[in-house]
Amino acid sequence: MAAVVVVAAGVLEEAGVADARRHWVYGLHAVLAVLERAPERILELMLTETREDARMRLLRERATALGVLVQASSNEALGRLVGEVAHQGAAAAVRPLQGLEEAGLMNLLDSIGGEPLLLVLDGVTDPHNLGACLRTADAAGVHAVIIPRDRSAGIDGVVRKVAAGAAEFVPVATVTNLARTLQALQARGIWVVGADGEAAQSLHAADLRGPLALVLGAEGSGMRRLTRERCDFLVSIPMAGSVESLNVSVAAGVVLFEARRQRGPAAG
């Protein structure tokens, strides 16, 4: 059972968490996810004094059961800490995951037993979309998400809240040259499959078993040319309506769970 000592915000900076806002997880669902899956990463847990509904009581009970101390706070103080008003009365300062560079990604792949399932996001600059993609990736059992250093949203508080805890557990690799990284994945025997609305091959006709990296671009602009050219093949999502494209987080859900269906519940 983890015992976490609550420290004041000023002490967090002295302890090396200088950019405290970047590492605050807020929202009831996101905070509960960290409590249940990695309570040892919590540096400070703050809950509002004015909310006492069933969801807040559950959060307090889980914190108590895990030995995590709770510091009472006001809604205004929480808003100042996380820079957002939609914190739902709960915020936790956490030790951030160590971000992966390309070398770290390759080490992670070495440690994976079985066949990796990766999600590559090219040009997703909206933090809400990135957070939703991380949440979907976690649900689909993705081993890592890969994003470019440029032309991508960073893992900030908005991403963490939308991801509802998934951002604390899905490894995110930030790479300098995405096309080069895809080439390195191919050299390891990983198939790189891009989702493109103009592709002739349907998603449901493609073989998505085995080592796989699924690549999606931003809504509207799609993947960059070099990224598209690096893919082994492209697939399209069958569309019955009049819209030309799906939101990238919705598209990610469609392609990832088709891959999960083909791979079977025990695959990955």
matplotlib code that plots the C-alpha trace (Angstrom):
import matplotlib.pyplot as plt

x = [0.0, 1.5, 1.9, 2.2, 3.2, 1.5, 3.7, 3.0, 3.1, 6.2, 8.0, 7.2, 9.4, 12.3, 11.9, 12.5, 8.9, 9.5, 6.8, 4.1, 1.2, 2.5, 2.4, -1.0, -3.6, -7.1, -10.7, -12.3, -11.8, -8.2, -7.2, -9.0, -7.2, -3.8, -4.9, -5.8, -3.0, 0.0, -0.6, 3.2, 3.5, 1.2, 3.1, 0.1, -3.6, -6.0, -9.8, -12.3, -14.0, -17.4, -18.1, -19.5, -21.3, -20.9, -18.0, -16.0, -16.7, -15.4, -12.2, -11.7, -12.3, -9.8, -7.2, -7.7, -7.5, -4.3, -2.7, -2.7, -3.2, -5.6, -5.2, -8.4, -8.6, -11.0, -12.2, -10.4, -7.1, -7.4, -8.1, -5.0, -2.9, -4.0, -4.9, -8.3, -11.8, -13.0, -11.1, -14.2, -12.8, -9.9, -6.2, -3.1, 0.5, 2.3, 5.7, 5.7, 6.4, 9.8, 9.3, 10.7, 13.1, 13.7, 16.4, 14.0, 11.2, 13.5, 14.4, 10.7, 10.0, 12.8, 11.1, 7.6, 6.7, 4.6, 3.8, 3.7, 0.7, 1.7, -0.2, 1.5, 0.0, 1.3, 0.3, -2.3, -2.0, -5.3, -4.7, -8.3, -7.8, -4.4, -5.9, -8.8, -6.4, -4.4, -7.5, -8.5, -5.0, -5.0, -8.4, -7.1, -3.9, -1.5, 2.1, 3.2, 2.0, 4.5, 4.3, 6.7, 8.5, 7.2, 3.6, 2.1, 0.4, 2.4, 1.3, -0.1, -2.9, -5.6, -4.4, -4.1, -7.7, -9.2, -7.2, -8.9, -5.8, -4.5, -1.8, -0.2, 0.2, 0.5, 4.2, 4.5, 7.6, 8.4, 10.7, 12.6, 12.2, 9.0, 9.8, 13.1, 11.4, 9.0, 11.9, 13.5, 10.2, 10.1, 13.7, 12.5, 9.8, 6.9, 4.4, 3.5, -0.1, -1.5, -5.1, -6.0, -9.5, -8.4, -6.8, -8.3, -8.0, -10.7, -9.6, -11.7, -10.0, -6.5, -4.5, -3.8, -2.3, 1.4, 3.8, 1.9, 2.2, -1.0, -0.5, -3.1, -2.8, -4.7, -8.3, -8.5, -4.8, -4.1, -0.5, 2.4, 3.8, 6.9, 4.9, 2.5, 5.3, 7.0, 3.9, 3.9, 0.3, -2.7, -6.2, -9.5, -12.4, -15.6, -17.9, -21.7, -22.6, -21.8, -18.9, -15.5, -13.5, -13.7, -12.2, -8.8, -9.7, -12.8, -10.7, -8.1, -10.8, -12.1, -8.7, -7.3, -10.3, -10.4, -6.8, -7.7, -10.6, -8.3, -5.6, -7.9, -8.5, -5.3, -3.1, -0.6]
y = [0.0, 3.3, 6.1, 9.5, 12.6, 15.7, 18.7, 22.3, 23.6, 25.7, 22.6, 20.9, 23.4, 22.7, 19.0, 19.4, 19.8, 23.4, 23.3, 22.1, 23.1, 20.7, 17.8, 18.3, 15.7, 17.0, 15.9, 13.1, 10.3, 11.1, 11.5, 8.2, 6.4, 7.5, 6.6, 3.1, 2.4, 4.3, 5.9, 6.0, 8.7, 11.2, 14.0, 16.0, 15.4, 18.3, 18.0, 20.8, 21.3, 22.1, 19.0, 15.9, 13.8, 10.1, 10.4, 12.7, 10.3, 7.4, 9.4, 10.2, 6.6, 5.3, 7.8, 6.8, 3.1, 3.6, 5.7, 8.8, 12.0, 14.6, 18.3, 20.4, 23.2, 25.7, 25.7, 29.0, 27.6, 24.6, 26.7, 28.8, 25.6, 23.9, 26.9, 25.4, 25.8, 22.3, 20.5, 19.0, 19.7, 17.3, 17.8, 15.7, 16.7, 13.6, 12.5, 12.7, 9.7, 9.8, 10.9, 8.5, 9.6, 7.3, 5.2, 4.8, 3.7, 1.0, -0.2, -0.4, -2.5, -4.8, -5.4, -6.1, -9.8, -10.7, -8.4, -4.6, -2.5, 1.2, 4.3, 7.1, 10.5, 12.9, 16.6, 16.3, 19.8, 20.0, 18.8, 17.6, 15.3, 14.1, 13.4, 11.5, 9.4, 8.5, 7.4, 5.2, 3.9, 2.8, 1.0, -0.8, -2.0, 0.1, -0.4, 3.2, 6.3, 8.1, 11.8, 14.2, 16.9, 19.6, 20.0, 18.2, 19.1, 18.4, 16.4, 19.2, 19.5, 19.6, 16.4, 14.7, 15.6, 14.6, 11.3, 10.6, 9.0, 7.3, 9.9, 8.7, 5.1, 5.0, 5.6, 8.6, 8.7, 12.2, 11.9, 14.4, 12.8, 10.8, 9.3, 8.1, 6.5, 4.7, 3.4, 2.1, 0.4, -1.3, -2.5, -4.3, -6.1, -3.8, -3.1, 0.6, 1.1, 4.5, 5.6, 7.7, 8.6, 8.1, 4.7, 2.0, -0.8, -0.9, -1.1, -4.3, -6.0, -5.4, -7.8, -6.0, -8.9, -9.1, -6.3, -3.1, 0.6, 2.4, 6.0, 8.7, 12.4, 15.4, 15.8, 17.6, 17.7, 14.1, 12.7, 14.6, 13.4, 11.8, 10.0, 8.7, 7.5, 5.7, 3.5, -0.1, 0.4, 2.6, 1.8, 3.8, 3.7, 2.8, 5.9, 5.6, 9.2, 12.5, 13.6, 13.3, 12.6, 11.6, 13.4, 11.9, 10.5, 8.8, 7.4, 6.2, 4.3, 2.7, 1.5, 0.4, -1.7, -3.3, -4.2, -5.5, -7.5, -9.2, -9.8, -11.4, -10.6, -12.3, -10.8, -8.0]
z = [0.0, -1.1, 1.4, -0.2, 1.8, 0.7, 0.3, -0.4, -3.9, -3.2, -2.1, -5.4, -7.2, -4.7, -5.3, -9.0, -10.3, -11.5, -14.2, -11.8, -14.2, -16.9, -14.5, -12.8, -13.5, -13.0, -13.3, -11.2, -13.7, -14.5, -10.9, -9.9, -12.8, -11.4, -7.8, -8.9, -11.3, -10.0, -6.6, -5.9, -8.6, -6.7, -5.1, -4.0, -4.0, -3.6, -3.5, -3.2, 0.1, -1.4, -3.4, -1.6, -4.2, -4.8, -7.2, -4.9, -2.0, -4.0, -4.8, -1.1, -0.1, -2.7, -1.6, 2.1, 1.3, -0.6, 2.1, 0.0, 2.1, 0.8, 1.1, 1.1, -1.3, -2.8, -6.4, -7.0, -5.7, -7.9, -10.9, -10.2, -9.9, -13.1, -15.2, -16.0, -14.5, -15.5, -12.8, -11.2, -7.8, -8.0, -8.9, -8.4, -8.9, -10.3, -11.2, -15.0, -17.2, -18.7, -22.3, -24.9, -27.7, -30.6, -28.7, -25.8, -28.2, -29.6, -26.1, -25.3, -28.4, -27.3, -24.0, -25.5, -25.5, -28.6, -31.5, -30.9, -31.8, -32.2, -33.0, -35.0, -35.1, -37.7, -37.3, -34.6, -33.1, -31.1, -27.5, -27.2, -30.2, -28.9, -25.5, -27.0, -29.1, -26.0, -24.3, -27.3, -27.5, -23.9, -24.4, -27.5, -25.8, -27.8, -26.6, -27.5, -29.3, -31.6, -32.4, -34.1, -32.1, -34.5, -35.7, -32.7, -29.5, -26.4, -23.4, -21.3, -18.8, -21.4, -23.0, -19.6, -18.7, -22.0, -21.9, -18.5, -17.0, -20.2, -20.6, -17.4, -18.7, -22.5, -23.4, -25.8, -28.0, -29.4, -32.4, -34.5, -37.9, -38.2, -41.6, -40.3, -37.3, -39.5, -41.5, -38.3, -37.4, -40.8, -40.3, -37.2, -39.1, -38.1, -40.8, -41.2, -42.4, -43.0, -42.9, -45.9, -47.2, -50.8, -50.4, -52.6, -50.0, -47.4, -43.7, -43.3, -46.2, -44.9, -42.8, -39.5, -37.6, -36.6, -35.7, -36.7, -36.6, -37.6, -38.9, -38.9, -39.9, -38.9, -39.9, -43.3, -44.2, -43.4, -43.3, -44.7, -48.0, -46.6, -44.0, -46.5, -48.8, -46.0, -45.3, -46.5, -47.7, -47.1, -46.0, -46.0, -43.6, -45.4, -45.3, -45.8, -45.3, -46.9, -44.7, -46.3, -43.2, -39.5, -36.5, -36.0, -32.6, -34.0, -36.9, -34.4, -32.6, -35.8, -37.1, -33.7, -32.8, -36.2, -35.6, -32.1, -33.5, -36.1, -33.6, -31.0, -27.4, -26.2, -29.0, -28.5]

ax = plt.figure().add_subplot(projection="3d")
ax.plot(x, y, z, "-o")
ax.set_aspect("equal")
plt.show()
